[in-house]
Amino acid sequence: MEPAVRHSVIAAASLYEQAHNHRDSITPLSNDDLVLSHYNSAIRHLKTMENESLVLLVCVVFVCIESLRGNRAAATAHSQHGISILRRVEETFPWVREHLSPIFRRLSVLPFFFLVPERSEANLLCLDDAIPSFSSFHDAEFYLDGILGRTVRLIRRCDVYRLGHLRHEDVPPHILAEQDLTRTLLKTWCSNFAQLESTSAGSGLAYMHRCNLLMKYQLYRVWVETCFAFHETAYDEWIDTFRAMMTSMTSLKPPGRPDRPQFTFEMGFIPLLYFVAMKCRCLETRLSALSLMKQLGAARENLWELVPMFASAKRLIEIEHGATLTGDGRLSGEPSCPGLPPDEVRVRDVTNEPQPVVQVVNGAEVIGRLGGFYMRTVDGRIYVRTEFLPQPSWMSESPIGTSALAAISAK
């Protein structure tokens, strides 16, 4: 094994072991001597490697390392560097095209979610051609990942028309054409997937994996159709779709707590369920999504973190419905708005600070994150409502909560 590969794998394995041993901790993993030693050795050996296909492999492990450390900037930088190399070598190395290209296709969307200032210049691996018939479920996943690239690029291009200074301007024809093409690709994918399922004797696809694929497809449809929506009531047209998603998801058997992974390199259910909790204004359905986040999500899915996303979704629901939720997301008492909330109280978007902070609440030190809720005034002006989001009560019950608080307070 190449030294750079060996050292990077050891560093990643050590960090993963930390994640496994520190269940439910929301603090970044420590930079212990073993991790730093092997990580730095891998970087040093990487500089002299001539086989770019192996450089790509190390790049994937580096993204894994930085995702485990919660370093968004470094994780996205490694993924973007890898994509630049991939464009040069994937035709030369069949194993790279088969095994690494799909990974980088999924990683290429990270800047659109986590690095706002730089996302317009991001290297993006998206679907640029027509979708053929699927010969396997691997094909179906590959092409859906390609559609994701087009979809996130579209919605970020539309942000300025949805929330920014161009929200009262006409959308340019080329962006409307991109929306229409992405819509067509999604329709084709759905048709081909249905055909694949009808002709496959026993899909061989785990039910949870199938639910994940179909939920992604449905959410990409919602994203495409609402990408210009200034009024949040546009999402009310999709309530039946959101309900159907949650019906399918509640039939999944939640992983047992001891066996559930603390980290997954791929996006799992957290961001999908989070979006439903944000945009579905049916209180019962969004509370179901909030509950499923805790049941089905790993502590961290790549750069998506369960704890701050659960906390911000919980607070968003409280704001919009005038409700009080318990620490684990259950309704406490009667909300002032049990039905669909009016548009003027709906949250447009949410941001979370990446690092945990400590604040004094009712005389006690509490660990949490700062969240920003994008709201609008009656006259249509967008503003940000900043709040401290304490960690959920099911975190406080863990002994790790105490050690995490001590670690942050010591900094």
C-alpha positions in Angstrom: 0.0 0.0 0.0 1.3 3.5 -0.9 2.5 5.4 2.2 0.0 8.3 1.6 -2.9 5.9 1.4 -1.8 4.0 4.5 -1.3 7.1 6.6 -4.6 8.7 5.5 -6.5 5.5 6.2 -5.0 5.3 9.7 -5.9 8.9 10.5 -9.5 8.4 9.3 -9.8 5.2 11.2 -8.6 6.9 14.4 -11.1 9.7 14.0 -13.9 7.3 13.3 -13.1 5.4 16.5 -13.3 8.7 18.3 -16.7 9.3 16.8 -17.9 5.9 17.8 -16.6 6.3 21.4 -18.1 9.8 21.8 -21.7 9.1 20.9 -24.0 12.2 20.8 -21.1 14.7 21.4 -21.6 17.9 19.3 -18.0 19.1 19.8 -15.5 18.7 17.0 -13.3 15.6 17.3 -9.9 16.3 18.9 -6.7 16.6 16.9 -4.8 14.0 18.9 -1.1 13.3 18.1 -1.9 10.0 16.3 -4.3 11.6 13.9 -2.2 14.6 13.2 1.0 12.6 12.8 -0.6 10.3 10.2 -2.5 13.1 8.5 0.6 15.2 8.1 2.6 12.2 6.9 -0.1 11.4 4.3 0.1 15.0 3.0 3.9 14.9 2.8 3.9 11.6 0.8 1.0 12.9 -1.4 3.2 15.7 -2.7 5.6 13.2 -4.3 3.0 10.8 -5.7 2.9 10.5 -9.5 -0.1 8.1 -9.9 -3.0 10.6 -10.0 -5.5 7.8 -9.6 -4.1 7.0 -6.2 -4.0 10.8 -5.4 -7.7 10.7 -6.0 -8.2 7.9 -3.6 -6.3 9.7 -0.9 -8.4 12.8 -1.7 -11.5 10.9 -0.9 -10.0 9.8 2.5 -9.0 13.4 3.2 -12.6 14.5 2.6 -13.6 11.8 5.1 -11.1 13.0 7.6 -12.2 16.7 7.4 -15.9 15.7 7.5 -15.2 13.8 10.7 -13.4 16.8 12.1 -16.3 19.1 11.1 -14.0 21.3 8.9 -16.3 22.3 6.1 -13.8 24.5 4.3 -11.1 21.8 4.2 -13.6 19.1 3.2 -14.9 21.0 0.3 -11.4 22.2 -0.7 -10.2 18.5 -0.9 -13.3 17.5 -2.9 -12.9 20.4 -5.3 -9.2 19.5 -5.8 -10.1 15.9 -6.4 -12.7 16.9 -9.1 -10.1 18.8 -11.0 -7.9 15.8 -11.1 -10.8 13.5 -11.9 -11.6 15.4 -15.1 -8.0 14.6 -16.3 -7.8 10.9 -15.4 -11.2 9.2 -15.3 -11.0 8.1 -18.9 -7.6 6.6 -18.4 -8.4 4.5 -15.3 -11.6 2.4 -15.6 -11.6 1.7 -11.9 -11.6 5.4 -11.1 -14.6 6.0 -13.4 -16.4 3.0 -11.8 -15.7 3.6 -8.2 -14.5 7.1 -7.6 -16.4 9.2 -10.1 -19.8 8.5 -8.4 -18.3 9.5 -5.1 -17.0 12.8 -6.4 -20.2 13.4 -8.2 -22.0 13.4 -4.8 -19.2 15.4 -3.1 -19.3 18.1 -5.8 -22.5 19.6 -4.3 -21.0 20.3 -0.9 -20.0 23.9 -1.7 -23.6 24.7 -2.7 -24.7 23.7 0.8 -21.8 24.8 3.0 -19.6 27.5 1.4 -21.9 30.3 0.3 -19.3 32.9 -0.9 -17.5 30.4 -3.1 -20.3 28.2 -4.4 -20.7 30.0 -7.7 -17.2 29.0 -8.8 -17.5 25.4 -7.6 -16.5 22.4 -9.7 -19.7 20.6 -10.2 -20.2 17.1 -11.6 -23.8 17.0 -12.9 -25.8 15.2 -15.5 -25.1 16.8 -18.9 -26.7 14.2 -21.1 -29.9 12.2 -21.6 -30.8 9.4 -19.2 -30.7 5.9 -20.8 -32.7 3.0 -19.6 -31.4 1.5 -16.3 -29.8 -1.9 -16.3 -29.3 -1.9 -12.5 -30.2 0.0 -9.4 -26.6 1.3 -9.4 -27.4 3.0 -12.7 -30.5 4.5 -11.2 -28.6 5.9 -8.2 -25.8 7.2 -10.5 -28.1 9.2 -12.7 -30.1 10.5 -9.7 -26.9 11.8 -8.2 -26.2 13.6 -11.5 -29.6 15.2 -11.4 -28.9 16.4 -7.9 -26.0 18.4 -9.2 -28.2 20.2 -11.7 -30.9 20.7 -9.1 -28.7 22.4 -6.5 -27.0 24.5 -9.1 -30.5 25.6 -10.2 -31.8 26.5 -6.8 -28.7 28.4 -5.9 -28.9 30.4 -9.1 -32.5 31.2 -8.2 -31.8 32.3 -4.6 -31.3 35.9 -5.7 -34.8 35.8 -7.4 -36.3 34.1 -4.4 -34.8 35.9 -1.4 -32.3 38.4 -2.9 -32.4 41.8 -4.6 -33.8 40.4 -7.8 -36.9 38.9 -6.2 -39.2 41.3 -8.0 -37.5 40.9 -11.4 -38.3 38.6 -14.3 -36.3 35.3 -14.3 -33.9 35.1 -17.4 -34.9 32.7 -20.1 -31.8 30.6 -19.7 -32.6 29.8 -16.1 -36.2 28.9 -17.0 -34.8 26.6 -19.6 -32.5 25.0 -17.0 -35.5 24.5 -14.8 -37.5 22.8 -17.6 -34.6 20.5 -18.5 -34.1 19.4 -14.9 -37.8 18.8 -14.6 -37.7 16.6 -17.8 -34.7 14.7 -16.4 -36.6 13.9 -13.2 -39.6 12.7 -15.2 -37.4 10.4 -17.3 -35.6 9.1 -14.2 -38.9 8.2 -12.5 -40.2 6.4 -15.7 -36.9 4.5 -16.1 -36.9 3.5 -12.4 -40.4 2.2 -12.6 -39.5 0.2 -15.7 -36.5 -1.2 -13.9 -38.5 -2.3 -10.9 -41.2 -3.9 -13.1 -38.7 -6.0 -15.0 -36.4 -7.0 -12.1 -37.1 -10.3 -10.5 -36.6 -9.3 -6.9 -35.0 -5.9 -6.8 -32.1 -6.8 -4.6 -32.5 -3.3 -3.2 -32.9 -2.9 0.5 -36.2 -1.3 1.4 -34.4 1.5 3.3 -32.2 2.2 0.3 -35.2 2.3 -2.0 -37.0 4.7 0.4 -33.9 6.9 0.4 -33.8 7.0 -3.4 -37.5 7.8 -3.9 -37.5 10.4 -1.2 -34.5 12.1 -2.9 -36.4 12.0 -6.2 -39.6 13.6 -4.7 -37.6 16.3 -2.9 -35.7 17.2 -6.0 -39.1 17.7 -7.7 -40.1 20.0 -5.0 -36.9 22.0 -5.2 -37.2 22.4 -9.0 -40.8 23.5 -8.9 -40.4 26.0 -6.0 -37.0 27.4 -6.9 -38.4 30.9 -7.6 -41.1 30.9 -4.9 -41.0 34.1 -2.8 -44.1 33.1 -0.9 -43.7 30.0 1.3 -47.3 29.0 0.6 -46.0 27.5 -2.6 -44.9 24.5 -0.6 -48.5 23.9 0.6 -49.2 22.4 -2.9 -46.8 19.5 -1.9 -48.3 18.6 1.4 -49.7 15.4 0.1 -46.3 14.5 -1.3 -44.7 15.2 2.1 -47.3 13.1 3.9 -46.7 10.2 1.5 -42.9 10.4 2.2 -43.5 10.2 5.9 -45.9 7.3 5.6 -43.1 5.3 3.7 -40.5 6.4 6.2 -42.4 5.5 9.3 -42.5 1.9 8.1 -38.7 1.7 8.3 -37.3 0.0 11.4 -35.0 2.4 13.1 -31.5 1.1 13.6 -30.8 0.0 17.2 -29.0 2.7 19.1 -25.8 0.7 19.8 -25.4 -0.4 16.2 -26.3 2.9 14.5 -23.2 4.5 12.9 -22.1 7.8 14.4 -20.7 8.9 11.0 -21.6 8.1 7.4 -19.6 9.4 4.5 -22.7 9.7 2.3 -25.8 11.8 2.8 -28.4 9.7 4.4 -31.8 10.8 5.8 -30.9 13.9 7.9 -31.0 16.6 5.2 -34.0 15.0 3.5 -36.1 14.8 6.7 -34.9 18.3 7.7 -36.3 19.8 4.5 -39.7 18.2 5.2 -39.6 19.5 8.7 -38.8 23.0 7.3 -41.1 23.2 4.4 -44.2 21.1 5.2 -46.5 23.2 7.2 -48.8 20.4 8.2 -47.9 20.2 11.9 -48.4 16.5 12.3 -46.3 15.6 9.3 -43.4 17.9 10.2 -43.4 16.6 13.7 -43.1 13.1 12.2 -40.1 14.2 10.1 -38.5 15.8 13.2 -38.9 12.5 15.2 -37.5 10.4 12.3 -34.4 12.6 12.1 -33.5 11.4 15.5 -34.5 7.8 14.8 -32.9 7.3 11.4 -30.1 9.7 11.2 -26.4 9.1 12.1 -24.8 11.7 14.4 -23.1 13.1 11.3 -23.8 12.3 7.6 -20.8 13.8 5.8 -21.0 17.5 6.8 -24.7 17.3 7.8 -24.9 17.2 11.6 -28.0 15.7 13.4 -27.9 17.8 16.6 -27.8 21.4 15.2 -30.2 20.5 12.4 -32.7 18.9 14.8 -32.4 21.9 17.1 -33.0 24.4 14.3 -35.9 22.4 12.8 -37.5 22.2 16.3 -37.2 25.9 16.8 -38.6 26.7 13.3 -41.7 24.7 14.0 -42.2 26.5 17.3 -41.8 29.9 15.6 -44.3 29.1 12.8 -47.0 27.4 14.9 -46.6 29.4 18.1 -45.9 26.0 19.8 -43.8 24.7 22.6 -42.0 21.4 21.9 -40.3 19.2 24.4 -36.5 18.6 24.1 -37.1 15.5 22.0 -39.5 17.3 19.7 -43.0 16.4 21.0 -45.8 18.9 21.2 -46.3 20.4 24.7 -49.7 22.0 25.1 -51.8 23.5 22.4 -50.1 25.6 19.7 -51.6 29.1 18.9 -51.6 28.1 15.2 -52.3 24.4 14.8 -53.2 24.8 11.1 -51.2 26.2 8.2 -49.3 29.3 9.4 -49.7 32.6 7.5 -47.0 33.4 5.0 -45.7 36.4 7.0 -44.6 34.2 10.0 -43.0 31.5 7.9 -39.2 31.0 7.9 -37.6 31.3 4.5 -34.3 29.7 5.2 -32.1 28.7 8.1 -28.4 28.9 8.8 -26.3 27.4 11.6 -22.9 28.5 12.9 -20.5 25.5 12.5 -19.0 25.7 16.0 -20.8 25.1 19.3 -21.0 27.9 21.8 -21.8 28.2 25.5 -24.4 30.6 26.9 -25.9 31.2 30.3 -29.6 30.3 30.3 -31.5 30.7 33.6 -28.3 30.8 35.5 -26.8 27.6 34.0 -24.3 27.2 31.3 -25.8 25.6 28.2 -24.1 24.3 25.1 -25.7 24.9 21.6 -25.3 26.7 18.3 -26.3 30.1 16.9 -29.0 29.9 14.3 -30.3 32.5 11.8 -33.9 32.3 10.7 -34.6 34.3 7.5 -38.0 35.9 7.9 -40.0 38.6 5.9 -41.8 41.7 7.1 -45.3 42.6 6.0 -43.9 44.8 3.3 -41.7 42.0 1.9 -38.4 42.9 3.4 -36.1 39.9 4.3 -34.4 40.0 7.7 -32.5 37.5 9.8 -33.7 36.5 13.3 -30.7 35.2 15.3 -31.3 32.8 18.2 -29.3 30.6 20.5 -30.3 27.0 19.9 -29.6 24.8 22.9 -28.7 21.2 22.4 -31.6 18.8 22.6 -32.5 17.3 26.0 -31.6 13.8 24.7 -28.1 15.1 24.4 -28.0 16.5 27.9 -29.0 13.1 29.3 -25.7 11.7 27.9 -22.6 11.9 30.0 -20.8 13.2 26.9 -22.9 16.4 27.3 -21.0 17.2 30.5 -17.6 16.5 29.0 -18.4 18.5 25.9 -19.4 21.5 27.9 -16.2 21.3 29.9 -14.2 21.1 26.7 -15.8 24.1 25.1 -15.6 26.2 28.3 -11.9 25.5 28.6 -11.2 27.0 25.2 
